[in-house]
Amino acid sequence: MTDILRISVPLTAWLVAFSAVYGLHGLVCSDRWVAAGLDLAVGRAAMAAAWIVAIALQVALLLALRSPRFASPSAFMRGVSLTLSVTALVATLWTLMPVVTTSACL
């Protein structure tokens, strides 16, 4: 694994999860969701499932970056990649929590 991937993958995964969950939120609140025969409870469950998958992915990336197989040989790059991975995990928890825990549609 190259150093650029070690640095960029966790934050890119957060960006993808952020876009997916908020896009799903927009879909759940649209008329198309009801037209498909789905209700708000299914939408909330789908958003919660997407959030849990995003958290699991971030934890897996963090554990992979800590393992000797994927860790950088450079101590500096190891520290940077682990710091960014923890940052991406916290961002996943913090920025996606309001969509999952508050009212879905206003």
Backbone as CSV, one residue per row, in Angstrom:
resi,resn,N_x,N_y,N_z,CA_x,CA_y,CA_z,C_x,C_y,C_z
1,MET,0.860,-1.172,0.000,0.000,0.000,0.000,0.901,1.228,0.000
2,THR,0.666,2.118,-0.913,1.499,3.311,-0.972,1.042,4.322,0.069
3,ASP,1.938,5.240,0.374,1.633,6.224,1.414,0.466,7.128,1.042
4,ILE,0.330,7.444,-0.229,-0.778,8.318,-0.630,-2.120,7.624,-0.393
5,LEU,-2.179,6.315,-0.587,-3.417,5.584,-0.300,-3.672,5.517,1.202
6,ARG,-2.620,5.319,1.975,-2.783,5.276,3.430,-3.353,6.591,3.959
7,ILE,-2.973,7.674,3.330,-3.435,8.988,3.775,-4.840,9.293,3.263
8,SER,-5.121,8.938,2.014,-6.351,9.413,1.382,-7.566,8.500,1.530
9,VAL,-7.387,7.213,1.690,-8.526,6.291,1.693,-9.500,6.535,2.849
10,PRO,-9.053,6.716,4.104,-10.040,6.928,5.176,-10.912,8.175,4.971
11,LEU,-10.307,9.289,4.562,-11.103,10.502,4.352,-11.984,10.389,3.111
12,THR,-11.522,9.675,2.100,-12.353,9.440,0.924,-13.544,8.559,1.281
13,ALA,-13.323,7.562,2.119,-14.433,6.712,2.568,-15.443,7.525,3.372
14,TRP,-14.962,8.458,4.194,-15.891,9.332,4.924,-16.705,10.170,3.938
15,LEU,-16.054,10.726,2.936,-16.758,11.557,1.955,-17.822,10.757,1.212
16,VAL,-17.515,9.538,0.849,-18.484,8.682,0.158,-19.654,8.354,1.086
17,ALA,-19.348,8.017,2.338,-20.417,7.695,3.296,-21.291,8.914,3.568
18,PHE,-20.677,10.072,3.710,-21.421,11.311,3.940,-22.378,11.570,2.783
19,SER,-21.871,11.462,1.575,-22.707,11.694,0.395,-23.816,10.657,0.286
20,ALA,-23.501,9.410,0.582,-24.501,8.347,0.472,-25.610,8.505,1.501
21,VAL,-25.261,8.776,2.737,-26.284,8.878,3.789,-27.155,10.110,3.581
22,TYR,-26.549,11.252,3.256,-27.363,12.445,3.033,-28.160,12.333,1.734
23,GLY,-27.635,11.647,0.729,-28.409,11.383,-0.482,-29.583,10.458,-0.197
24,LEU,-29.337,9.452,0.632,-30.421,8.560,1.046,-31.466,9.319,1.851
25,HIS,-31.031,10.254,2.665,-31.970,11.084,3.425,-32.869,11.875,2.479
26,GLY,-32.292,12.449,1.447,-33.087,13.177,0.466,-34.073,12.271,-0.253
27,LEU,-33.651,11.058,-0.557,-34.538,10.103,-1.214,-35.675,9.674,-0.293
28,VAL,-35.354,9.432,0.976,-36.390,9.022,1.940,-37.431,10.124,2.106
29,CYS,-37.006,11.368,2.068,-37.934,12.485,2.264,-38.663,12.881,0.979
30,SER,-38.341,12.255,-0.125,-38.996,12.617,-1.379,-40.270,11.796,-1.582
31,ASP,-41.032,12.200,-2.558,-42.257,11.483,-2.895,-41.962,10.137,-3.552
32,ARG,-40.792,9.989,-4.125,-40.438,8.734,-4.789,-40.332,7.576,-3.796
33,TRP,-39.937,7.871,-2.566,-39.817,6.821,-1.546,-41.194,6.229,-1.254
34,VAL,-42.182,7.100,-1.082,-43.549,6.643,-0.808,-44.129,5.961,-2.045
35,ALA,-43.807,6.493,-3.218,-44.313,5.897,-4.450,-43.771,4.483,-4.658
36,ALA,-42.611,4.212,-4.092,-42.028,2.869,-4.193,-42.647,1.901,-3.190
37,GLY,-43.556,2.396,-2.359,-44.226,1.545,-1.392,-43.471,1.377,-0.085
38,LEU,-42.539,2.284,0.176,-41.745,2.216,1.403,-42.200,3.312,2.366
39,ASP,-42.106,3.036,3.647,-42.510,4.048,4.621,-41.283,4.645,5.303
40,LEU,-41.537,5.588,6.195,-40.462,6.312,6.865,-39.630,5.400,7.760
41,ALA,-40.243,4.401,8.359,-39.503,3.477,9.231,-38.444,2.704,8.446
42,VAL,-38.777,2.297,7.252,-37.807,1.595,6.400,-36.671,2.539,6.028
43,GLY,-37.004,3.788,5.756,-35.984,4.778,5.422,-35.031,5.031,6.577
44,ARG,-35.589,5.156,7.772,-34.730,5.365,8.950,-33.835,4.158,9.184
45,ALA,-34.371,2.952,8.974,-33.568,1.739,9.131,-32.455,1.683,8.081
46,ALA,-32.763,2.098,6.866,-31.748,2.104,5.805,-30.640,3.103,6.119
47,MET,-31.015,4.290,6.621,-29.997,5.277,6.979,-29.151,4.800,8.155
48,ALA,-29.772,4.161,9.134,-29.024,3.627,10.276,-28.076,2.520,9.819
49,ALA,-28.545,1.670,8.918,-27.691,0.601,8.403,-26.502,1.172,7.633
50,ALA,-26.742,2.200,6.828,-25.651,2.827,6.083,-24.641,3.460,7.030
51,TRP,-25.130,4.071,8.109,-24.243,4.688,9.104,-23.393,3.622,9.787
52,ILE,-23.999,2.514,10.161,-23.271,1.428,10.830,-22.226,0.826,9.897
53,VAL,-22.564,0.649,8.634,-21.605,0.131,7.664,-20.436,1.105,7.504
54,ALA,-20.726,2.408,7.471,-19.668,3.410,7.345,-18.743,3.377,8.556
55,ILE,-19.301,3.239,9.746,-18.477,3.163,10.958,-17.626,1.899,10.934
56,ALA,-18.220,0.777,10.547,-17.471,-0.479,10.479,-16.329,-0.390,9.468
57,LEU,-16.572,0.264,8.345,-15.525,0.453,7.347,-14.389,1.294,7.908
58,GLN,-14.720,2.371,8.607,-13.684,3.235,9.175,-12.867,2.498,10.245
59,VAL,-13.535,1.697,11.062,-12.817,0.920,12.082,-11.910,-0.103,11.397
60,ALA,-12.400,-0.743,10.349,-11.584,-1.719,9.621,-10.362,-1.052,8.995
61,LEU,-10.545,0.142,8.437,-9.397,0.868,7.875,-8.392,1.236,8.958
62,LEU,-8.883,1.671,10.100,-7.987,2.023,11.205,-7.199,0.803,11.674
63,LEU,-7.874,-0.323,11.822,-7.185,-1.545,12.246,-6.188,-2.022,11.186
64,ALA,-6.546,-1.886,9.925,-5.627,-2.278,8.850,-4.374,-1.406,8.850
65,LEU,-4.547,-0.116,9.074,-3.390,0.779,9.085,-2.501,0.549,10.297
66,ARG,-3.049,-0.040,11.331,-2.245,-0.362,12.513,-1.510,-1.686,12.367
67,SER,-1.966,-2.537,11.456,-1.347,-3.848,11.288,0.006,-3.712,10.583
68,PRO,0.930,-4.601,10.865,2.250,-4.532,10.222,2.195,-4.712,8.705
69,ARG,1.179,-5.413,8.226,1.082,-5.667,6.789,0.828,-4.386,5.987
70,PHE,-0.009,-3.496,6.506,-0.380,-2.285,5.775,0.258,-1.019,6.322
71,ALA,0.976,-1.105,7.410,1.596,0.081,8.012,2.741,0.572,7.132
72,SER,2.947,1.855,7.187,4.040,2.465,6.435,5.377,2.175,7.124
73,PRO,6.430,1.988,6.346,7.742,1.800,6.962,8.247,3.073,7.650
74,SER,7.767,4.221,7.203,8.159,5.495,7.795,7.305,5.783,9.029
75,ALA,7.955,6.116,10.117,7.218,6.416,11.354,6.358,7.673,11.184
76,PHE,6.868,8.655,10.463,6.095,9.880,10.238,4.822,9.597,9.448
77,MET,4.952,8.840,8.355,3.785,8.525,7.530,2.805,7.632,8.284
78,ARG,3.312,6.748,9.129,2.438,5.915,9.956,1.610,6.786,10.885
79,GLY,2.268,7.765,11.503,1.546,8.679,12.395,0.511,9.512,11.663
80,VAL,0.872,10.008,10.481,-0.062,10.821,9.692,-1.263,9.982,9.253
81,SER,-1.013,8.780,8.755,-2.116,7.951,8.272,-3.032,7.518,9.416
82,LEU,-2.472,7.205,10.570,-3.313,6.845,11.717,-4.108,8.039,12.231
83,THR,-3.488,9.212,12.248,-4.193,10.420,12.683,-5.360,10.730,11.747
84,LEU,-5.126,10.633,10.453,-6.200,10.900,9.496,-7.278,9.822,9.549
85,SER,-6.900,8.599,9.849,-7.890,7.539,9.975,-8.778,7.754,11.198
86,VAL,-8.187,8.158,12.303,-8.981,8.467,13.499,-9.881,9.670,13.231
87,THR,-9.344,10.661,12.533,-10.138,11.837,12.174,-11.335,11.443,11.305
88,ALA,-11.117,10.562,10.348,-12.216,10.104,9.486,-13.251,9.317,10.285
89,LEU,-12.810,8.524,11.251,-13.755,7.777,12.092,-14.596,8.733,12.927
90,VAL,-13.965,9.717,13.530,-14.707,10.701,14.332,-15.653,11.500,13.439
91,ALA,-15.201,11.870,12.254,-16.063,12.606,11.324,-17.264,11.770,10.906
92,THR,-17.059,10.479,10.702,-18.171,9.588,10.352,-19.186,9.516,11.478
93,LEU,-18.690,9.375,12.689,-19.601,9.335,13.837,-20.341,10.658,13.997
94,TRP,-19.624,11.764,13.931,-20.180,13.068,14.263,-21.085,13.641,13.172
95,THR,-20.680,13.545,11.929,-21.448,14.211,10.870,-22.647,13.407,10.394
96,LEU,-22.644,12.099,10.611,-23.779,11.298,10.164,-24.772,11.015,11.281
97,MET,-24.397,11.255,12.507,-25.288,11.007,13.652,-26.581,11.821,13.589
98,PRO,-26.559,13.114,13.244,-27.826,13.867,13.233,-28.860,13.321,12.259
99,VAL,-28.431,12.826,11.133,-29.385,12.303,10.153,-30.049,11.043,10.675
100,VAL,-29.304,10.243,11.386,-29.812,8.957,11.843,-30.642,9.100,13.122
101,THR,-30.267,10.036,13.984,-30.910,10.112,15.305,-32.018,11.143,15.415
102,THR,-32.134,12.059,14.495,-33.194,13.078,14.581,-34.309,12.754,13.586
103,SER,-35.326,13.607,13.603,-36.454,13.364,12.707,-35.981,13.409,11.250
104,ALA,-36.463,12.498,10.458,-35.964,12.325,9.117,-36.420,13.440,8.178
105,CYS,-37.665,13.814,8.218,-38.184,14.793,7.274,-38.938,15.887,8.029
106,LEU,-38.694,17.112,7.657,-39.369,18.235,8.311,-40.484,18.776,7.450
